């Protein structure tokens, strides 16, 4: 192969010297080349000749080229089509796709923006690396005559989700995400963007070379004893599930290094029947005995998983009933209810008006305020008002002691909610999940927040159908990236109930049960200054319990009296500290962490921001 350097004739345009007949790797990785001129004397384009030439937009295959090697145009993401001289007897271009005269698909341009591709009816062979790692390609349809293709053809096509096979093709079959041969017993290739929790490879006996190489999202893998052969490179260099479940009677060898609980290399014969977790060195450490296939299917571990067996699985996240909750059940909080209605209910009721006036709505809302003020009730009322499924999530529902499991739970939650026509996800005590990175958080916290940010970024596609609400008593503890536009950009303060609201709560909790007519609810409401809604309810319960105790001691009166409330007031005090109220008020006024300096406000009328 020649190593002569190219001669630049214009910025971005390169011409091959006239004496060169064979092109080696001298142009490989040249991102400055936009146009490459090949003279008529060029006969061979070697392996990887123009690989990684991301700026290459134009190339014409001259008449005498008789050989084009593997990966010659791999990664040329600006090249949208091939052009071949009509006099060339060995190659041709069909709709910009490069074929050989012998019915072989040579190269699909990596820069082609079409998301779907169908091979010609007479195409019999698809060469290795044929699709050149095209990042836009979503669907490939193999024609009736295709009889030879390997996983290498599809490698690097990171958005490929579907491989279709013509009904008259007798060599291959497909599940949509996977390509098989030998009546489904041999896995040729599995797409990288598939939903692994829905894959059923029950009949697979052989995993072919590189068949799972692009399956980077795979988090957990259950391997049962139906497998008879696994190629040494079936997983490539990047696909490494975070967990491996290997059945007891499994007899194949997996291309990984396995360690026992003490960190010692395991004998291959001892590997079956164990559960392994991947460490930082991409080795697999035993963490216990393997669960059964039934336990695997029903477990919540490994939400994005590839299962060699039964694919029936039930989501661990279930919506709760909220049809009995409305805004009328929430006493006071008029300002908070007004903001919730304006930001969340109105866009759902009148989407056409918001579209007409080009009003950007937020699908993420943060409710903050002292504990016990009704933030959860507000969230439930939102779901009830728009007739949406309500997913109430606590940090314990998400956090997991195993590395990577917390992020998978986040992904599973959003995936489950997006399946509903309308859904509301509510995170309670959100500061425990979204705690600011670097602020004394655990090492896994950063990955969890990254996954939450990824899921929140897709909310604009689900406007009006998926809302995410979060409640916290310490909004300043939440990572700033979560508080920005497109995430939890709307912040609603939910404060303590007013005197009138406390009176309403008292009346609601006492109405319907016997009570004395001389109870002054105005006076009691006045004495409960600083109480949150939960404190007022606890006051009522204590008064009721005091009356029951007196009746048990022989008192014949079955009515709640003033004395009962006086007893309760002597026992129940506000659970909200003045420090918490001061901190929340500081954040409401400045948007900053309590204790930090307030933002500078100019006193100069000529300066923007004058106040």
N, C-alpha and C positions, 0 to 999 in steps of 0.2 A: 504494500500500500504506500502511496506517495505521502510525503510529509512536507511538500512544498507549501509555503504560506500563500494565502489568497492575496489578490491585488485589489485594493479598494479603488473603485472608480467614482464613487459618490458616497455621500453620507448614508450609511445603512445599506448600500448596494455593493455586493461583492461578486466578482467574476472569477471563475476557476481558470487558472493558467491553461493555455491551449495544449500544452504537451501532456497534461495530466489525463490519464485514461481511467484510473482507479482512485476513488475518493475514500480515504480512511477515516480517521477520527480527528483530523486537524481542525474541523469546524465544530466539533462537539462542544456544547455548552456556550457557544458564542451568542450572547443575548443582544449584541449590537447589530446583528445581521437582520435586515428587513426584506431584502430581495437577493436571491442567489441566481446567478446566471451560469448555466452549464452549457458548454459548447458541444457541438455535435460529436466530438471525439470521445466523450466520456462513455465508458462501457459498464463500469461497475460502481455501485453505491454500497459501501460496506456496512457491516453491523454498527449500529449506534452512530452512523455518520453525522446526522444533524440532531441527535438527541439533546433535548434541553435548549434548543434555539428558540426561546420563547418569543422573540421579536419577529421571526421569519413569517412573512405574509404571502410571499410569491415565490414559486419555484415551478419550472417547467421541465418535465422529464424529456430529454432529447431522444432522437430517433434510434440511436445505437445502444442505449442502455439495455443490457440483457440480464442484469442481476441487481436486485435490491435486497439488502440484508435485513435481519431482525432489528427492531427498535430504531430503524433508520430515521424515522420521523416522530419518535416517541416524545411526548411533552412539548411539541411545537404548538403551543396553545393559541397562537395568532394565525395559524395556517387554517383557513376555512375550506379550501378545496384544492384538489390536485389537477394539474394540467399536463397532458401527455401529448407529445408530437404524434400526429396521425400516421406517420410513417413507421412508428415503432411497432415491431412484430411481436414483442414479448409482453407489453403492458398496455392497458387502456384505462381511461377514466370514465366512470359512469356516474353522472350526477355529482361529480366532484370527488368520488370515492375511487381509490386506486385498486384495480384488479389486474391479475395476470391473464394472459390469453388462455391459460389452462384452467379457467373457472375457479381461480383461487382469489379470495379477498385478501389483499396485501395490506392496505392501510386505510383506515377511516380517519379523516383529518381531526386532529386534537382540538382545533379551534372552531370546528363546526358547531353552530349554536342550536341546531335542531335537536330536540329532546328524544325523538323516536327515529329508529332506523330499521329498515327491512332489507334483507339481502336479496340479490337478484334470484330469480327462480332457478337459474342453472348453476348457482354457486354450490360447489361441492366441498371446498376446504376453506376454513378460516385460519389464517396463519397466526402464529404466536405474536402477541402484542399488536394485533390488528387494529384495535380500537384506540391505540396510542395514548391511553390514560385520559380520554376526553372527559372533562369535568362536568359537562352539561348533559351528557347522554343519560337518559332515564330508562328507556325501553329498547331492547334489541329483539327483533323478530327473525328467527331462523327459518329459511325457506325449506321447501319439501326435499331438495336434493342435498342439503348439508349433511355430510356423513363424518366429518372430522373437525373437531374443535377442542381445545384444551382450556384450562383455567387461565393460562397465560394471555389468551386473547383479550380477556376482560380486565386484567390487572390495572389498578390505578384509576378506574372509572368510579370515583367515589360517590357519585349520585345515582348509580345504576340500581334500580329497584325491581325491574321485571325483565325476565327472559322468556319470550314466547316462542313456541315451536309450531310450525305448520302441521295441520292435522294429518297430512299425507306423509310426514316425515316418519320413517320407520326406525331411525337410529336413536333419537333422543326423545325424552319426555320432560315435562316441566311442572313444577308446583307453583310457578309464578316467580318466586324468589330463587328457586334452586333449579339447576340443570342436571339431569340424570341420564344415564344410559343403562343398558342391560336390565330393562324392565324396572328401573328405579333402584336397583341394588347398588349401583355405582354413582357416587356423587362427583360430578365433574366440576361444578362451581356453585358457590352460593353468593348472592348479591350482598353488598356491604350495608345497604340502607334498609334491610328487611326488619320486620318485627319478630325478633327471635322467640318471644313468648308464644307465638302462634305457629311456629314451624314444627312439622311432624315428619321426622326422618325414620319412622318406625321400621321400614323395610331395608334401610341402608346397611350394606354389608362391607362396602369398601369406600374409604375416603381417598379420593385421587390426589395427585400432586397439586399443591397450592389451592385446593378447593375452598379452604376457609381463610386464605391469606388476607383477604380484604375485610374480614368480619371483625374489625377492631371494636365495634360497640358491644360485642359479646361479653357479658359479665360473668356468667356462670354456665358450666357445661356438665350435664349429666350423661355419663357414658355407660350404656348397658352392654350386656354380653352378646347382643346380636352382631356386633361388629367383628369382622373376621380379618380385616387388613386395613392398616392406616399408613399411608405414604409418609416417609420421613419428613417431607416438607409440606404436609397437608395444611399446617397452620402458618406457613411462611415464616417471616422473621418478626412480625408485629402482632399477630393475633395471639394473645395470651390471656385466656379467661382469668378473672380474679379468683374464681373458685372452680375446683374440679371435684365432681362426685363420681367415683368409679365403683361400679357394682362388683360384688364379691367374686362372681364367676367370670369376670372379664379376662380374656386370654391374650389380647393383642398388646403390643408395646407402644406407648405414647412417646413422642419425641421431646420429652421434658426431663429435667433432673428433679428427682423426688427425694425429700429429706424426712426423717422421722421427727418425733416431737423434741428430740434432743439435738436436732440439727445434723444428724449423721446420714450419709447417703444410704438409701434403701435398696435392698435387693429387688430387682424387677418382679420377682415372684410374690413379693410381699405388698406390692402397690395396690392390687385390687382390694375392694372392701373398705377403702379409706376416703375421707374428705380432705382435700388439700386447699391451702390458701397460698396465693402467689406472694412472694416477698419482693423486696426492692431489686434483688439480683435476678429476677425472673425465674427463680427456683420455686418449687412447690413444697411447702411444709405441711406435714400431717397435723390436722386439728381434731381428729377423732374418727370414729367409724362412719362409714357411708350410710346415709338414710336410705330407706326403700324408695322405689319409684313412686309409690302412692304418697308417701310423706313428702317427697320432692314436689310433686304436682300441687299438693295442698299448702306447701310452705310459702312464706312471704320472702324467702331469701332468694336472691338472684332474679330480680324482676325481668331484666332483659336476658333471657337465657336461651340456649339451644338445647333441645331435649330430644334424645334418641329414644322415642317411645311415645306414649300417650300425650297428646297436646292439650287435653282438657284442663283448664285452669281457671280459677275464680279469683277475681281481684280482691285484695285485702282491704281496699278502701271502699266503704259503703256510705251512701248519703243517709242523713238522718231526717226524720220527719219534722217539718217546720210549719205545716199548714195552720197550726193553732196559734201562731205568733203574728202580731201586727203592730204597727206604730201606735195604735190606740192603747196597747198594753204597756207602753213605756211612758211613765209619768215625767213631765218636764222635758228637759233637753231639747227645747224647741229649736235653738240655733243648730244643734248637731243634726236633728231630724231634717231640718230644712236643707242643710248642705248635702246630706245623704240622698235626699229626694232629688235634688238638683243634679248631682253628679252621677247617680246610679239608676234611679228609677225613671226619670224623664227620658234619658237616651234609649231606654228599653221600650218605653211606651210610645215615643214619637221619633223613631230613627230617621224618618223622612225629613223632619224639620231640622235635625242636626246636620243631615247631609246637605239640605238646601242652603243653610247658613254657614256651611263649612266649619262647624264647631268641632274641635278635637276633644274627644272624651277620654277619660282615664279609666282603664280597666283594673288598675291597682289603687286601693285606698287604704291608708293607715289610720286607724282609730287609736287615739292615745288619750290618756287621762288617768286619774287615780283609780285604784282597784275598786271593783264593786259598783261601778257607775252605770252599767248597762251596755257596755260595748258589745258583748256577745249577743244580747237581745236585739241590738240594732242590726247586727249582721244577719241574724235569723229572720228579722222582719224584712230585710231587703230580699232575701231568697223567697219569702212568702209572697211579697208584693209582685214580683216578676214571675212567680210560678216556676222557680228553678230548683234543681237538686242542690242540697246543702251538704258540703263536706266539712265537718268540724275537725280540725287537725291540731293536736298538741305535739310538743317537741318529742315526746316519747314515741309517738307514732312514726316519726321520721328517723330519729337518731338510732344508730346501731353500732355495736362494739366492733364489728368487723369492717375492715378497710373497704371503702367503696359502696357499702350497702346503703348508707344514708343517702348518697346521691341517687342510687337506683330507686329508692323509695320516693324521692321527689319526682323523678321522671315518671314513675308508675302512677303517682297521684294525678299529675297533669294529663297524662295520657287517658286515664280513666274519666276524668272530668270532661275532656274534649269530646268524648263519645256521646255525651248527653246534649239534647237540643239547647238546654240552658242549664248552667251550673254556677254555683258560688263556692269558692274555696275560702275557708276562714281559718287563719293561723292564730291560735290563741297564745299569749305570752311569746310574741314573735321575737323579742329581744334574745331569747335563749337559742333561737335558730339562726337569726340574722345578725348575731353579734359582730361588731366591727372587727375586721381582720387586723391582727397585730396588737389587739387590745387585751392581751392575756387569754386569747381563745385557744382552744385545743388545735393540734396540728391538722386534724381532719376538717376543721371549720372552713378553711379557705376553699377546699374542693366542694363542700356543700353549698357555699354561697355562689361559687362559679356556676354550679348546676342550676341553682335557683334563678340566677341572672339569665341563663340560657333559656329557661322555660318562660320567664317573664318577657323576654324579647319577642316571643311569638304571639303575644296577646293581641296585637293589632289585627291579626288574621281572624280573631274570634270576637270582635267587638259586638257587644250585645248578647253574646251567647256564653261567655266565660268571664266572670268577675273574680278578682282575688282581693280579699280583705284580710287585714291583719290587725291585731290588737296588742297594745303594749302599755306598760306603766313607765317604761324608761326609753322613750324614743331616741334619746341621744346615744344609746348604746348600739343602735342599728348601723350597719355598714353604710357608708355614704353612697356607695354605688347602687344600693337598693332604694335609696330615697330620690333618685334622679328621675327625670322625665322618661316616661315609657315604663316605669316600674311602679313604685309606690309614690307617685308624684303628688297625689292629693292627700293632705294631712288634715284630719278633722279632730278637733279637741272635744272630748266628752268629759265635762266637768261634774262637780258635785251637784246634787239636786237642790233646787231652791226651796224656800219655806213652803211655797204652794205645792211644789212637787212632792215634798215629804208628807204633807197633809194628805195628798191624794193616795200615796202609798199606804199610809196608816188606815185611811178609810177603806181602801180596797181589801186590806188584809183582815179587817175586823168585820166588814159587812158580811152578812150571811151567817154570823154566829151571834148568840145572845150577848148583849153588852148594855151597860147602864146608859141612860139618856144624858147623864150629866158629864160625860167625858168630853173635855174640851180639847179637840184635836188641834186647834190653832195653838193652844198653849204647849201641847206636847211637841208639835212641829217646831215651835220656837226653841224649845229646850234641846232639840236634836241638831242644832247648828253645827256644821262640820261633819255630819253623818253622811255616808254614801247610801245608796239604795239598799245594799246588802245589810248594812248596819240597822237601818230602819226595819227591815224584815226580821232581823234577829231580835230587835226590841219587841216586836209584836209576838214572836214565838215565845220569848221569855215571859211576857205577861200572861199568855195563854197557859204556859206550863205552871206558873205560879197559881193560877186559879184552879187548875186540876189538882195540884198538891193540897190546896186548902180543902177542896171537896173530898179528897182522900182522907183528910184529917177530921172530917165530920162537919165541915161547913156546908150548909144546905144550899147556898146561893150558887146558881150555875151561870151567872152573868159576869163578863169581864167588867171590872170597875176601875175607877181612878187609882185605887190603892195598888192594883196589879201593875199599872203602868209606872207608878212611883217606885215600886219594887224593881221593875225592869230597868228604869232609868238609873237606879243606884248600882246596877250590875253591868250594864252595857254602855260602852264608851266608843267614841269614834275610832275606827281602825286605820284611819288615814293620818299620817304624821304631818306636822307642819312643814317639816323639811321636804317631804315628797311634794306637797302642794307648792312650795316655793320653787323647787327644781322644775316642776312641770310648767309653772307660770313663766319662769325664765326661758325655757325652751319655746313656749308658745309665742313669747314676745320677740326673741332673738333668733330662734332656730339653731342655737348653739348648745354645747354641753354646759351644764351648770358648773359654775366656778371659773369658766373662761371669760375673757374680756368681751364686753359687748361690741358689736360691730360699730365702726366709726361712722358717725353721721355728721356731715359737714354743716357748719353754721353759716357758710358763705352762700348767699342766694345765687351767685353766678356758677356754682358748682352743681353738677347733676347729683340728685340725692339730697338736696337741701331739705331740711325739716325744721 
